């Protein structure tokens, strides 16, 4: 970020997220684990919004590989970017996937970005159904930032990452679906804004339901057009190391986060939660 972080009195969003990395809520361990969180999602919104699991092997073997369908996604549960999309199994091999899988499983993700809640997640490999939209494309990532703790209801800002595995672009939309003139991290903006998803009511309902126990969380979802699927819960987006451009947005989101945390605590003490 180019400067020392002020962790005694954080003023920016990144500083606030860094502080969360150092002092995580104990609940975040289970809810950051991409396998364990499925039970929380099941209790909150049901099975219909979980991406179907194909396999969760104790050990990745050739027999497991042979039993996989032609298209699938290989993931690990204990970190970020442990994702390998396979559209055609004949174009890869067990050896190639196993080498990647073993590299993932040997990674202590806590040591990558020092998000302390990752320290206690046991690495596991799993395989999911490959999601595609009506055009046969991998759907965009809907990263729904839910700022709670507000008597009038949560405030939602949404980052859309399109073509994640190609020419990835990222745009942030405010609560009125106005594209904000801001860049987050490495993502360049799209050439033009996109309309609000036609099933936004479902997306908003699901994100709000999954976020209701927390002052702030990013709920990652995918929409295939007629169905909304859960991706993950993220309590420390970017580990506090992805700058906003312009920097003024750092202070704007820091204020939203501070208001949410303070409001959530007031509501909790008042027995409203």
N, C-alpha and C positions, 0 to 999 in steps of 0.2 A: 504493500500500500504506500510505501515511501515515507512512513513516519512511525514513531513509537505509538503503540496503542495506549489510550488512557483507560485503564481497567478499574480505576478507583471511582471515576465519575464519567462513565462512557457518554459521549455526545453523538456518536455516529451509529448507524445500523451495524456496521462491521464490528465496531468495538463492543456493542451490545451482544452480538452473536458470539464473539470470542469469549466473553464473560460466561455465556451459557455453555460453551464448550468446556470451560474449566470447572463449572459447578452445575452439572446436569441433574435433572430430576431423575430419581431412581427408576421411574416408570419408562423412561426413554429407552432403556436397554432392550426390553422386550418389544417395544413398539417400533424400534429402529431395525430390529432383526426381521428381515424380509420374509422369513417363514413363520416365526412366532406371531407376528402382527396379524396374520390371517385369522386367528381366533378372535382377536379384538374386532376386526372388520366383520366377521361372521355374526358376532353378537350385536353389533351396531346396525348393520344394514343388510345382513343376510348373505348367503352363498352366491347369489346371482351376480354380484359385482366383483367376485374374485376371479382372476384369470385361472382357467383350469390347469391344474398341475398334471404333468405327464409322469414325472418320476422324481423321487428324492432319495437317491441311492446313498447307502453308507459309504460305498466305494464305487468310483466310476470305473467300470470294466468294459471290455469289448461286448460282453453280453448285454449290458445296459445300452451301449451305443447301438447295437444291432436291433434292439427292441424299440428304439425311438422312431417316430414317424418321419416322413420325408422333410417336413418343415417344423421347426421348433425354435425356442430361445433357451440358451444355457445361461444360468445366472449363479452368483454366489450371494449369500444372505448377509454378509458382514461388512459391506462397504459400498462405495459409490463406483459406478462405471464398470462393475463386473457383469457385463452383458455381452453375449455373442449371439447374433441373429443368424440362423441357418435357414435359408429358403429352400435349399436343395442339398440333401444329405450326401448325394453322390459326388458333390463338388468339394467335400471336405473328407476328413478321415478321423478314425478314433485317435490315432497318434497325435494329430494336430490339436484336437479338442482337449485331449487329456493333458498335453503339455501346458495349454492355457489354463485349464482347470487347476492343475497342481500349482502353477504360479500364483493363481488367485488364493488358493487355500493356504499357501505358505506365507501370505501377506498379513502382517499384523496391522490392520487398518488404523488402529489408534496411533501408531507411529507415523502414519502418513501426514495427518493433519491435526493430531492431538485433540480429537473430539473424545472426551473421556468415556462417554457411554458406550463407544464401540469396543472398548477394552474388554468387556465382559461377554461379548457375543461369540459363541462357538462357531467357527466357520463350517458352512455346509454348502454343498452343491445341489442345485435343483434345475429342473427342466419344465418349462411352461409352454402352453399352446402359443403359436405365433398369431398375434392379432393383426388383422388387416381391415381397412375400411371398405366402403362400397366400391371404391376405385381400385381395390387390391393393393393399396399402399399402407405402410405402417403408419398408424395415426399419430398425430402430433402429441407431444407431452403437454398436458395442462397442469401447470404448477400453480395451484390455488393457494395463495397466502391468505390465511384466515386470521384476522386480528379480532379477538373476542373481548370480553370484559366490558361490553357496551350495552347500556340498558335498552337502546333502540335496536339491538341486534348486531351481529358481527359485521365488520367491514372486510370486503373481499377485493384483493387486487390479484390479477391473474397473469402469469407469464406463460406465453405459448412458445414452445420450441418446435419449429417445423423442420422436417427432413433431418432429424438428429443424426442419422447415419450417412448423411451425404453433405450437402451444403447447408449446414445447420444455421438457422436464423432464430433470433429471440426477440419477442416484443412483450411489453408489459401494458396491461389494460387496467384502468381504474374501475371503481364500483359502477360507473355508468357506461362501461365498455368504450371509453375513449382511450385511444392509444397514447401512452405517455411518451414524451420526447426524452427518453432515457435509455441508456445501455447498461446491461448488467454483466460484468465479467467479460468473457471473450466473445460473446454473441453479438453479431452485427444485426441491425434491424432488417426486417423484411422490406421489400420494395413498396408494399402498400399494406394498409391495415386489413384485417380479415373481419367479416361479420361475426357477431356473437353466435355461438353454436345454437342450432335450432332446438337442441335439447338442454339448453342452459338451465332451465328450471330443475331438471334432474341433477345436473352437475352441481349446482349450488346447494341443493338439498343434501346430497350425499357428502359434499365437502363440509358443510356446516355440521352435520350429524357426527362425522368422524372427528371434528375439531372441538366439539362442545366441552370436552373435559380439560381444555388447555387455554391459556391466555393467548397463545400464538403458536401456530404450526403451519407448515406447508403441506398440503395434501396433493399428492400427485395422482392424476387420473388420466384415463384414455377414453376417447369416445369413438366408437366405430360407426356412428351415425344413428343406430337404433339401440345401442347398448353402451353403458358407462362401466368401465372397469377400474378397479383400484390398482395403483402402482406402489406407492410407499408413503410413509409419514416422515417428514424431515423437520427436526427441531432446531438444527443449526445449519441453515442453507449456506453452502459455500465455505463453511467453517470460518466465516468472518474474513475471508481473504479474496473476495471477488468484488472489486470496486464498482461503484456506480459512476456513470458519466452522464450528466454533470454531477459534481460532488454534492450539490445541494440536495439531491435525492437521498443521500446518506442521512442527512439531518431530518428530512421529512419522514422517512420510514423509522428512524430512531424515535421520533416523537410518537408515531402510531404505536410502536412496540411498547414504549413506556406507558402510554395511556391504557393500553390493553392489559398489561401486567398489573398496574395499579387498580384499574377497574375490576379486573377479575378477582383480585384479592378482596376488594370491598364487597363484591357480590357474594364471595365465598363466606366472609365473616357474617354477612347479613342472612345467610342461609338460603340464598337465591340459587345456589348451584347444587 
